[in-house]
């Protein structure tokens, strides 16, 4: 029986084909390198400090998505992103039996609004907050400091992705309001 395919092998390939068709049929697709679709704004002014790591990451992400030019002055922009507040917090989450810190809660907050030059809001004042828990040990100070920095970078990436999703949603709201 050298020329025949085994039934378990054929059944396995049928399952793989079925799974592929189900995933394709439900609209599933992998997120691209840019992380999203182009924004509706042709020009955007970012009111984020030039030296801000979050601002630099947001600029990179907007340029990676493409279709939107970042301008140097708000008067040149179709949309203006204004930062209302931005900050990091570190609070004690729990203590051990000796009263020493066992865990911290790290939180990063970004409050912003997106508007046009006439003051009409594309996105009214919105707040994005991300948080992470981190264990703490006096005997591992350097390692915990490095872990904290890594967690803040990770939270920053999450903030950028959430802001980009909100900018994309503003695009839909703008398109819908233009149809009315």
N, C-alpha and C positions, 0 to 999 in steps of 0.2 A: 504494500500500500504506500508506495513512495510518491505518487502523483497527487494524492488527495490532501486537502487542507484539513487540519483537525478542527472539530466543531468548537472547542473552547477558545481557540485562537480567533476564529471568525466571530464568535460571540463577543469577545473582548473588543475587537475592532468596531463592531456594531454599537457597543456601548459608548466608545469614544466618539464615534460619529454622532450618535444621538445627543450626547452631552454637549458637543460643539454646536449642534443645531439649536439646542435649547438656549445656550448662552447667547448665540447670535440673534435669536428670535426675541429675546427679552430686552435687547438694546444694550447689553453689557459691552463696554469697551474699556481698554486700559487708558489711564490718564497719560497724556503726552508729556514730553519734556517741559513744555511751557506751563503745564498745570491748568490750562483752561482755554476758553475761546477768547478771541480778540474782543476788546472793549468797544463800546459804541462811541466813546469819546475820541475824536481825532487828535485833540491836544489836551493835555492834563498838566496842571501845576501841582506839585507836591509840596505842601507847606511843612515839610519835615526837615529838621536840621541836617545840614550836609554831612556832619561828622557822625550822625546817628547810624548805628549798625542796622537798626530796623529800617531806617530810611534807605540805606544802600541796598538792603535785601529787597525792599519793595520796588525800588527803581529797576533792579536787575530782573525781577519777576515781570514787571510791566513790559520791559523791553523784550524779554524772552517770548512773551505771548504775541507781541507784535501788533501793528495796526494803530498804535497810539504813540504820539510823539510827546515827550516831556519837554515843557517849555520853562524858560528862566523867570518869567514874570506872570503874575496872575491875570493881568490885562490881556495877555496873548492866548489864554487858555479857554477852551470850551467848558471845561470843568475844573474846579479848584478843590483839592483835598486839604482841609484845614484841621490841624491837630488841636484839639481842645485840652487834652491832658494825656500824659504818658508817664508811667512809673513802674517801679518794681517794689515788691514788698516781701519781707521775710518775717514770718511769725512762728512762734513756738506752737507746735502741734501736740506734743506729749512730753512728759517727764518720766524718768525712771524712779525707782523706789528711793534713791538717794537725793532726789530733787534736781538732778542734772538733766539737761535737754537730751531727749532721745530721738525726736523727729521735728523737722521744720516743715512749714508749708511755704513754698515759693509761689509767688503770684506776679504775673505781669499784666498790666492794664494799658489799654490804648483807647482813647475816646476821640472821635473824629466826626466830621461831617463833610459831605461833598455837595457843592453848590455851583451855580453858574455866576457870571459877573453881575447879574441883576439881583442876586440874593435868593433865587429860587432853589430849593433843595432837590438834588437828585437822591441823596441819602440824608435824612435828618440826623441830628446828633445821635451817634451810636457808640456803644461801648463793647469792646471785645476784651474778654478776660480769659486767660489760661493759667492753670496752676499745676503744680507737681509737688508731691511729697518727697522728702529726702531724709533718710536716717542720718544720725549724727553720732560721732564718737570722738572723744577728746584725744584718743590715741592715734587717730588717723586724720589729723588736721589737713595735711597737704592733699591727700586723696579726696577728702570730702570737699575741699575748696575746688579742686579740678572737676569733681562730679557736679557741683553746683553751677560752675561755669558752663559745663556741657548741657545741663538741664535748661539753663537760661537761653542758650543757643537754640535748643530744640523748641522751647516755647516761642522764641522769635520766629522760627519757621512756621509754626502753627498760626501765629498771629498774621503773618504775611498771607498764608493760604486763606484764612478766614476773611481778611480784608479784600483779597482778590475775588473771592466768591461774592462778597457784598457788592463790589464794583460791577461784577457781571450781572448781578440781580438788578442793579440800578440801570444797567443797559436795557434790560427787558422792560422795566417800568417806563423808561424814557421812550422806547419804541411803542409801547402800548398807549402811552398818553399822546403820542404823535398821531396815532390812528383815529383817535376820538374826535 
